[in-house]
Amino acid sequence: MGTSVVPIAKNLHGKFYTGNCYIVLSTSELKRGSRQHNVHYWVGEEAKEEHCVMASDKAFELDAALGSQAVQYREMQGEESDKFLSYFRPCIIPVQGSFSSHWRRSAEECDQTTMFRCEGEHVARVTEVPFSRTSLDHKAAFIVDTPLKIFLFSGCNSSVQTRAKALDVIKYLRENRHSGRCEIGTIEDGKLVGDSDAGEFWNLFGGYAPIPRDVPDAANGELMTTTSKKLFWINKRKLVPMDAHLLDREMLKSDRSYILDCGTEIYLWLGMATLVSERKISVTVLEDYVRSQGRSSIGQTVITTEGHEIADFKLQFQHWPKNVVQKLYEAGREKVAAIFKHQGYDVAEIPEDKPQQSISSNGSLKVWLVDRGSVILLCTEEQEELYNGDCYIVQYSYVEDGKDYNLFFSWSGQNSVQEDRLASVSLMSSMSDSVKGPAVVGQVSEAREPELFFLVFKSLIIFKGGRSAAYKNSVLQKSNRTEGYQKDGAALFRVQGLRHDCARAVQVDLIASSLNSSHCYILQDGPSFFTWTGSLSSATEHVILDRMMNKLFPLKQSFLLKEGSEPDHFWKTLEGRSEYSKEKCVKSWPADPRLYTCTFQQCLFKAKEVFTFCQDDLATEETLILDCGEEIYVWVGLHSGVTSKEHALDIGKMFLQAGNAQDGRRSIFDTTVYVVAEGDEPAFFTSFFNWDNSKQVASVLGNSFERKLAMLKGISPKLEAPDRTLRRSSSRRPGTLSEPTTPEQHQPAARRTFGPASASAGRVAKERSGSSPALSPSPVTPSWSSRSRASSSASSPSTPVIARRLFPSTLHGAPHAASATATASPARRR
């Protein structure tokens, strides 16, 4: 815009001219209360050099005005980042010329035939190409926009998601260039027989002619395979090379600036203590470096300031410490209230945060103990008493919006054995397949449970010790005595609660250092009992303490002790006085959710972030992960290659181990992993989206492209059976048994390797019938009860096969599959 910066009207956002440069500021409100700024400066391929320099300078000045807290991105036309493109959905279509000519061009756009090349799966990369047959290839989707009709040509090597994104672009063109009145034709690469759209399409080019075979892009391929990294320190406009063999956070000094060249990305890191003048020089050095490398139009440059680094930058270093978030102490609330009261205002203290009601509280609960590959159903009196040496399967059944839901948890105690942990996940996956209605599974570990886990229990007690045979054997191998809670012995319980009707008591080590001023405790010493309230605990927690005392030790009297007034007997039971934490425990800020796609490339797990995500990004062909910090959700599309909930949990583990998560590598024991199936999304998952139930087209036949095409053409879509449970059992085939509907009757599935979705129903049915010796069941057929074991011996052990079922049960022989035989003691048998 000459030599000035001019604001762009909102109705022209996303319309970029090749002869101009643009600055884009994206600001988002984070859950921790701060703001995140991203500054992008976009450079058109025909922009003048002075405009490029001005865009860079103005972007730097904007960052400085924002307190140097923004991340700056240099966006070259045709090489834009996914983050930048996600701001302008469904697409940006660069226009030839400059902004000053837009009024004249706008009138001409509808009167000419234009051709676009479309790539991308979650963001559409649209490029205008010459209207010629030679512009076509097999890798992408192509849109030909004529005055009367819009054609979509889908290359045979293009993905379903790319074709679906191209339909979004066509919808945009029809609404903005044709006022919503335009026919749409689709052409598949290589399929011409009896297709009228194909005839019209090829007539535009003077007749049909074959498209040459795709030629790999050698330049880009070579660049993508480059794995070496180069780190430079900027010293007075000169680049000083540093050893970049093993990068570590300690190499970056706060009073310096650095350039990190990773091949496809180039980062400029500005230390917190660097001067503004030095930062501006560093930006110039970065521009000079990019030009000197001949990569002005390839790759991306990112400018970040210390303390505001993006995740991709942190992943380039071996050890990057977690961000330390400043705590807001609860004591500050009381001080603020006291100040207002002193000024004469009648102000009550700010109430404590209450957990959101993310699940119905009127459901039913069942708990099973896992014991060497089998499960034991606990009676009602015992299902709220867990042991940290055991593993359990928890089922919570509830009704939401008139629909039956089932939530399963596999809970592993801190001292449980590996044998029980592995069996619990496999058994949970099998049990969830056997119930009626949608089922969500979650894998949790002791001390890392989400609020949702405690909400289904109301009140929960976790004792030391265990009851499973595997745990008892492991203890006997270490010592001659059985560790755990002794009813008439000494024990210390930490009491916490989300609210008055959702509390827990956890047995902790019987030492004074287990205390914390933020919590309340129950101390048992044989027949004597003490209830201890920390000085920073709240009145609500005191009520919960009384309630848990009555639950743990009914009809017993306790001595109420406030912190600082303990008798000697109290400390003697805790093996003497010692230091313990006296700081207020404040719940950490919730993490902002981030969405990732999961793929396997050359047998390697890959995760790629989906920016500015929405419900429409949940593509039925994909498996996606919603990372919420302490919890992740593995969302599985109906047409994805995931074959069981167990496999989905494995994908979650790979994601955590690969370091793609927000805080780098996380252990499966530190994170709760849920598996959610398309069409069965519960409210505690949909709450992360602006969810629209009318878009929930999981019951529509077809992939993403077929669904969008049907809606775009106004065709009434074909529907599957409305009852999703019919996918499991309604379509019985000859020679197969009906699928069990209760855990006691269900035959658990053995683990299958990751692979494509099932082949045709006829082929699968043939495999199930036992005609293939490689797929015959093992001699010991797993079952849930002696009754079901007896019935299975009299008939084929195969289970029904339903076409396109999301998580089919399998009986493929696997040496590591647990032989799960449910047993129940006479006292617990229902």
N, C-alpha and C positions, 0 to 999 in steps of 0.2 A: 504494500500500500504506500508506494513512494518511500518516504523516509519517516513515516510515523506508524504508530500502532492504532488500529481502528477496531472497535468492538463489532462483533458479528451478531446480527439478529438471531434469535433462537430458532426461527423457522428455517434458517440457513445453516444450522449446525450440522456438520457431517457432509457438507458440500464443499469440497476442496478443489481449488484450481491449480493446475500444474505450474502456472507462472508465479505463484505466491508462496509465502511461508506463513505458518499459523502457530499460535501459542495456545495450548489447551491446559486449563487448570481443572483437575478433578479433586474434590474434597469429600471425604467420607467421615462420618461420626463413628468412632470406635466405641465398643461397649465399656471400655475402661474410662470413658469420659473425655478423651482427647480427640484431636482431629488428625487425619492422615492426608497429606497433600502429595499429589503427583503432578508434576509439570512436564508436559510434552511439547516439543517444538517440531512441527512437521515441515519438511522441506520438499517442495515440488520439484520435479525433474527439470523444469524449465525456469526455475527461480534464479534470479541474479545473485551474484556472489555477495553483494553488499546487503541484500535482504537476508541471506543465510547468516551473515555475521551479526546483523541486528537481532535476528530471532534468538541466536545463542546468548547475546548480551542481555536482552530483555528477559529471557527465561532465568538467567542468573540473578538479575535484579528482583524478579518476582520471588525467587527462592529466598533472597536476603530479606525482603519485606515480610516473609512468612517465618522469620526467625531461623533461617537455614535449616529448616526441618523437612523440607520437601525432597523428593527423589526426582531427578531430572532425566528425561529420556529424549534422545535424538531420534526422530522418526523420519526415515527416508521413504519417499513415495515408492510403493511396491514392496517395501521391506518392513512395513509397520509391525509393531509387536502385537501379540494377542490382547494384551491389556488395553492398548490404544484402540484397537478395533472394537473391543467389547463395549466401549462408550457409545458407539454409533450403530446400534442394531437397527435393521438387519445387516446394513453394509454401508461402506462409503464408496462412491464411484467418482474418482477424480475426473474433473472436466478440463478439457484442453482450453488454454488461454488464461486470462487473468480475471480477477473479481469484477473489474469494471465492465466487462462484456457480458455479465451474467443475465441482464435483462433481455438482451438480444438473443442469446443462446436459448433461454428458457422457452421462447416462442418457437424456436426451430426444432427443439428436441423431439416433439411428437410427429414431425413430418418427415423424418428420415429413419432409415434402417441402421441400427447399431448392433454390434456384436460384443459380448462380454465373456471373458474366461473366469470361471468361478472355482475356487479351491477352498479348503478349510472345512472343519467338522463342527466346531463350536463357535467359530467366528468365520464369516464369509470374506474371503479375499477376492475382490472383484477388480478385474482389469479390463479396460476397453481395448479390443484388438481389432486389426483390420478385418473388414467384412470380406472374407475370402476363405475358400476351402482349405487353403494351406495353414490357416490359423487353428484348425481343429487337430486334436490329438486324442489319445486313448486314456490319458491320465486324469483329466479334469472334466467338469461339466461346462457346457457352453450355452449361453442365452442369446438368441437372436430376436431382437425387438423390432417388429415391423409395425406400420401404422394400424393394421387390423388384427394382428395376431402375434403372440409371443411364443417362441419355440424354445424347448429345452432339449439339448442333445447331451446324453449321458455317456461319457466315455466308458468303455468296458472295464477299464482298470480304476475307475473312480469308485469311492466308497459310498455306501448307502447314506451316511451322514452328510457327505458332500452334496449329494443329489438333493437331500432334504433341505439343506441350507440354500441351494440354488432356487428351490421353490419359494423360500422366504424372500429372496431377491425379486423373483417374478411377481409375487404378491405386492411388493413395494413398488415395482415399476407399473403394474396395472393400476394401482391406486393413485400414484403421483403423476404418471404420464398419460394415462388413458381414462382417468376419472372413474376407475373401477369397471369400465365397459370394454372388455377385450377377451377374445378367445385364447385358449392355452393349448398348445400341442406338445406332446412329449415323444421323443425319439430315442430308442435304445441303440447303442452302437452295435452294428452287426445284425440287427433284427429288422427286416424290411418287409417280409411277406404280409400282404393284406393290410398294410398300415397306411391309412390315408394321410396322417400327419407327416409320415416319413416322405411321402411323395411330394407334398407341398414344400417340405423343408429342402429337399435336394433340388427342387426346381428353382429355388432361390439362387443356387450356385450353378445353374445350367445343367443339372443332371447329376446322377450318382457317380461317385468314383471312390475307390478304396482309400483309406487313410494310411499313410506309411506307419511302420512300426515305430514305437517310441524309442528315442535315443536318450540314454542316461545323461544327465547334466554332469559332466566330468568336473567342472570347476567347483560346483556346489558340493558334489560328492567328496572331493578332496578336502574341502574346507570343513565339512561336517565330521570327517574322520580324524581331524587334527585334535590331538588330546594334550599336547604340550601347552604349558602355561608360562607366561612371561610377566614378571613383576618388576616395575621400575619405580624408583624414588625420584620425584621431581625436585631438582636442585638448581634454582635460578635459571629456569627455562631449559635446563638440560636433563635428559633422562639417564639415571644411574641404574644399571641392571642389578638385580638382586637374585640370590639363589631361590628359585621357585620350585625346586624339586618337591619339597614338603612344606606347604604353606601353613603357617600358624598365626593365630590372632596376635600374638606377642610381637610379630614382626612389624605391625602397624603402629607408628608413633603419632601421638595426638598433635604434635607441632609440625607435621609434614603432610604432603599429599603424595598419592601413589596412583599409578596406572597398572591395572591388571588386565592382560590380554589373554582371553580364553578361547580365541578363534572366532566363534560366532558372536561372542559378546565382548565388549571392551568396557571396563569399569574405571571410573575415576573416583577415588576415595579421598575425601577431604577431612583432615584431622580437626577435632573440635577447637584446638588452640591455634589453628592457622589464621593469619590475618586475612581480611577481605581482599586486600590487594593481591595477596599470594593466591587466593582462590580463583580470582579472575584470570591471573596469569596461567594457572593450572588448566582452566577451561580452554584457553588458547592453545596450550601445549597439547591437549587432548585432540583438538581439531587438526593441528599440524601432524600429529602422529597418525591419525586415521588417513589423512590425505597421502602421507609419505608411504603408507603401507598399500596404497592403491585399493582401499576398501571403503571408499566414500559411499558406495551404493550397496555394500554387502555387510550384513551383520547389524548389530545394534550397539549404541553407546549409552551407558547409564552413569549418572553422576549422583553420588550419595554422600551424605555427611555422617561422621562418626555418631553412633547411637541411633541412626535411622536407616540402617542397612536393610536391603531386601533379602529374602530367604535365599534366592539363587546366588547372591554374592557370598553369604555365609557358608554355603555348601562347598565353596571352593577351598575352604580352610579345614585343616585336620581337627582342630579344637576351637570351637567358638562357644564361649560361655553363654548361658541363658541370660536373657534380659532380666534385670532386676526391676520390678515394678514397685514404685513407692507405695507404702501402706498408708491407709487412712484409718487411724486408730479410733476405736469406738469411744475412747475417753474424750476425744474432741467433741463428740456430740453433746456430752454432758456439760462441757465447758461453755459451748455456744448457748445452750439452754439457760445456764446459770447467769450468763452475761445479760441476756434479754430479761430475765426475771429481776435482776438488779436494777435495770432501767425502768421497771414498773410494768413490763409486759407479762401477761399470763400465758406463758408458753410451756407446753409439755415437751418432754424429751422426744426426740425423733424415734419413732418405733423401729424395731428391728426388721430387717428384710425378711419377708416371708417367701417360702418356696412357691413357685407357680404350680397350680393344679394341672399337671401335664398328663394325668391318667385318672380314670374313674376310681373312686375309693370304694365302690360297691361290688368289686369283683370277688372271685373265690380263689383260694390259695392251696397249692399242693407242693410238698417238698419230698424229694427222694434222696436217700443217702447212697452214694456210689461206693461199692465195695467189690473190688477185683472184677470189674467188667459187668457187674450186675447192679440192680437198683433195689432199694428197700423203701417202700412208701411209709413215711412217718405219720403217726397219728396226729390229730389236731393239737394235742397238748405238747407235742415235741417239735412241731414244725417251725416254731419260733426260737428254737435252741440249737445253735450250730456250734461245731468244734473246729478249732483252727488247724487240726491235723487231718481233717476230712475234706471231701469234695461233695457238693450237693447239686442237684438239678431242681430248679424252682419253676413252677408253672403258675402264672397268674392269668385267669380268664375273666374277661370283662366285656361289657357292651358299650359301644361308642357310636353315636349317630345311627342307632338301630342295627349296627353290624357287630357280630361276634368277633372278638380279637383274643389272641393268646400271646402272652409274653413269656419267653423262656429265658432263664439265666443259668449259666454254668458257673458256680461259685467255687473257688479254690482257696482253702485256708493257707495261711503263711507257712505252716509246717506240713502241708500235705505232700504226698509222695508223687513222683512223676507218673507212675502207673495209673493212679486214680485220676490225675489231671487229664491225661490223654483220653482215658475212657469216658470221662464226664462230657467232653466236647462231642465225641462220637455218639454217645447215647442221647445227648440233648438234641443233636441234629436229627436223629431217627425219630425220637418222640415227637418233635415238632412237625414232622411230616405226617404223623398219624392222626392229628387232631382235626376237628371240623372247624373251618373258618381260617382267616389269615393268622399266620404265626410269625412273630419276630423273635430272633434269638440274640442273646448277648452273653459275652464271655467276660467275667469280672473276677477280680482277685481281692482278697482281704486287704483292708486299709485303703483300697482305691475304688471303693464302690461309688457309683453315682447316686444322686438323691433318689432317682427313680427306683433303685433297688430297695431302699429303706421304706419308700412310700407304699410298696406292696405288702410290707410286713406289719405295719403299724407299730409294733414293738418287737425288738430282736435282742437276743442275748448270745454273745459269742464267748464260749468257754475255751480254755486251754485244753489240749489233749485231743483224743480222737477215738472213734469206735470201729473204724474199718480195719480189716485184718492186715492189709498192707501197711497201714500206719503203725499198728501194734508191733508187727515184725520188725519194722525199721527202728523202733524204740528199743526193742529187746536186743537188737544187734549192737546198739550203742551202750546200753546199761542194763542192769538186772532189775530195774524198777520202772514202772509205768508212769510217765509224766502226765500231768493234766490236773483238772479241777478235782479237789477232794471235798466232798459235801461237808465234812466236819472239820476241815483244816482251815488254813489261812489263805485269803485271796483278796485281790484288789481289782475293782471294776471302775472303769472310766465311763461316765454317763453323759450322753449327748442327745440332742434332739433337734429335728427340723421344726417341729411344732408340738403342741401338747398331745396330739394323737399319733405321733410318729417319733419314736424314741429308740435308743439302743444302749446297751450296756456291754462293754468289751473288757474281758479280763486281761490285765496288763501285768508286767513283772512286779513282784512284791518288793519293790524298793522305792525309796523316797524320790528318786530322780524320775519316776514315772508320773509324778504329780505335775499339774500345770494350773496356774492361777486362773486360766480362762474356763476351766471345766469344774465339774462336780464329780465326786468319787464315793464309792461304797467300799468300806474296808471290813472284811470278815476275819475274825480271829476266834475260831471255834464257836462258842456260844455267844460271843460278844460282837456287836456291830456298831460301826461308826459311819455317819454320813457327813462328808466334808465338802464345803462350798468354797470355791476359789474366790478371791477378792474381786476378780474381773468377770465373774459369772453373772448372769442376769436372773431376774425374778422368774422368768419363764423356765429357765433351766432348773431352778429350785423346785418348781412344781413337778417337772419331769423326774427329778431325783426322787421325790417321794413316791411317785407312781412306780418307778423301776424298783425301788426298795420293796414295795408291796408285791411286785411280780416275782422278784428273786427270792425273797424271804418273807412269805406271807405270815401274818400274825406275829412277826418278830419286832421287837422294839430296838431302836438305834439311838445312839448319842449324836446329836447334831453339833458339828464343830465348824466354826468359821476359821478361815485361814488366819494363822497367827495365834490361835487359842488352843492348840493341840496339847493334850496331856502326854506324859512320858510313855504311857502304854501304847499310844498311837505310833510314836516313832520307834519304839522297841519292836513292834510288829513289822515295821518297814525296815528293819535292820539298821536303825539309827538315822539321824538327821543327815541330809546331804543337799547339795544345790539342785534346784529344779527350775524350769522356765517360769518366769513371772511376767513375761510380755503378753500382751493381748493377741490372741490368735484371731486373725482377720481373714475371712474368706477371700481368696484371690479373685481378681477381676475375671469375668468370663472371657474366654477367647472368642474372637470374631470368627465365625465359620468360614471355611474355605473349601472349595470343591475341586476334586481332581479326577481325571480320567485314568484308567488303569489298562495297560496293554502289555503284551509280551512280544518283544522284538529279539529275534535270534536267541530265544530261551532266556532272555533277561527281562526282569520286571521293570516297567517304565511307568512313571506317574507324571502327568502334566496338568498344571493348574488351569481351571476354567475361571476366567475373571468376570466380575460383575454378573455372577451366575443367577439363574432364575429357574423356575419350574420347567421351562421348555428345554433346558439343557439335559434333562434326564431322558436320554435317548434309549429306546428299547433295545438297541443292539449292544449297549455298553454296560460295563460295570464301573460305577463311580464311587468315590469315597468323599464323604462330607466330614472334614476334620474340624472338630469343635474343641480341640485342646485335650482335655482329660477323657473325652469320648470321641470315637469315630463311628460313622455309620457306613457300612458297605451296602450300597444300593445296587440291586441286580435287576437288569432289564429282562423282559420275557424272552427276547431273542439273543441274549448274550450267551457266551460259551460256558458259563458257570453251571455245573451239573448238580451241586448240592450245597447246603448251607455250610457244611464243613469246608468245602472249597472256598466259599466266600470268606469264611473266617481266616483261612490261610492267606488270602489276598490281603486282608487287613494286617496280618502279621508281617507280610512282605513289605507293605507300605511303611509300617513303623520301623522295620529294620533297615530299609533303604535310605532313611534320613530325609524323606520328602516332607515329613510333617513340619509343623510350624516351629517347633523347638528342636529340630534335628532328630537324631535317633532316639526312639523311646522304646522301652520294654513293653511286651504284651502284658506284663504284670502291673505296669503303671497306668494302663489305659483300658477303658472299657470298649469292647468292640461289639457293635450291633450288626445284624444282617437284616435288611429290609427288602422285600420283594416288590416289584412294580405292581401297582394296583392294590397293594395291601399296606400302604403307608399309614402308620398311626399318627395321632395328633402330635406326639412328642417329636416326630420327625418333620412333619409338614410345617410346624411352627417356625422353622428356619427359612421358609420360603413365603412369598406372597401367594399362598396356595389358592388355586381356583379349581374347585371340584368338577366344573364343567370341562376342564381340560384333561381330566383323568380318563384317557382313552385306552387304558390297558385292556379293556374288553374288545377293542376293535381289532379285527384281523389285519395282519400285515405289518411291515416294518415302518420305520419313520417316514420314508419316502412315500410309501403307499398310503399311509394315513393322511399325510399332509396333502397329497395329490387329490384324494377323495374329498377332503374339506375344501380345497381350493376350487375344485370343479363343481362343488355343490352336490356331490353324489352321496346318497345315504350310505354310510359305511356298514359293512357286514359285521355282525357282532358274534362274539363267542357266547357260550352259555353264561347267563348272568351270575349264577352261583359258582364262584371260583373253586369250591370244593369238588365240583364235578370234573374238574381237570384231573383229579386224582382217582376217582372211582366210578364215575357214571358210565363211561364208555367201556364196558366189559368186553373183552375179546374172547373168542372161543379158546378153551383150554387154559384160561387164567382164572385166578381166584380174585374175589372182590377184596379190596384193600382194607385192612383193619382200621378201625376208627378210634381205638383206645390204646394207650400205651401198653396195657396188659396183653393186648392181642398183637401188637405191631411187631414186625420183624425188622431189626435195625439194618441200615444200609452200610455196606463196607465202603471204604474210601476209594474214590476214583481219581485218576490223574486229571490235571487240567487238560481240556481239549475242546474241540468244537462241539456244538450242540448235537443232539442225537440225530441219527440219519433218519431215513424214512421209517414210518410206523411199521411197515411190513418187515423191514430188516430187523428192527428192534424186537418185534414180536417173535421172529425166528430165533434170535439170540436168547430170548427169555425162555423159549420152549425147551432149551437144553440141547439143541441140535449141534451146537458148537462145544466140543469138549473143553476148550480153553475158558469158557464162561460158565462151566458147570459149578454148582454150589459146592462148598467145602463139605466134608463128611459130617462135621458138627455144625448143624444149622442153628444160627443164633435165634433166640426167641425171648419173649418177655415172661412167659409162665409155662409151667409144666403142662397145662391144658393146651395152650397153643402149640407146644412142642409135640404133643401127641397127635394133634390134628394135622400138623404139617407133615408128619411121617406117613400119613395115609394118602397124601395128595402131593401134587407138584408144589415145590416151594416158591414158584415164581409169583411175582406180583404184577398187577395190571400195568400196561404201558399205554399212556395217553399222549397223543401227539401234542408237541409244544408245551408239555408240562414243565414248570419252572425247575423244581427240585425233585426229580424222580427218585424213588427208592431203587437201590441197586443191590444185587446179590453177587456181584463179581467177586471171585475168589481173591483174597488179598492176605498175605502172610501176617500183616500187622493189624488186621481187623480184630477188634475185641469180640470175644464170645460172650455176649451179654445175656445172662440168665437172671431174670428178676426173681428175687426170693422175698418172702415176708415171714416174720415170726408169727406164731399163732395169735399173740396178743395184738399184733398190728394188722392182721389180715382183715380186710373189710368184707 
